[in-house]
């Protein structure tokens, strides 16, 4: 019984100390991540990557849509219209912001 109580006390003490240290480390990591994302170089790189991704997706959409049979394209359009009528969120895939 004595060993069991010692073990339980050790687990409880380890849990309390671990959660405090874990919380401090979590806050430290959160602060570092916030500083990293607020860095202007990182923001510019992320915006550039997003812009390039949209451009490439638009080009891919146009090249694939030219090769898709009309019957399949019509089915896709009808599904997109149906989802937008049912409150589905529309996306801007394949559109270019020029």
Secondary structure, 3 states (H helix, E strand, C coil): CHHHHHHHHHHHHHHHHHHHHHHHHHHHHHHHHHHHHHCHHHHHHHHHHHHHHHHHHHHHHHHHHHHCCHHHHHHHHHHHHHHHHCCCCCCCCCCCCC
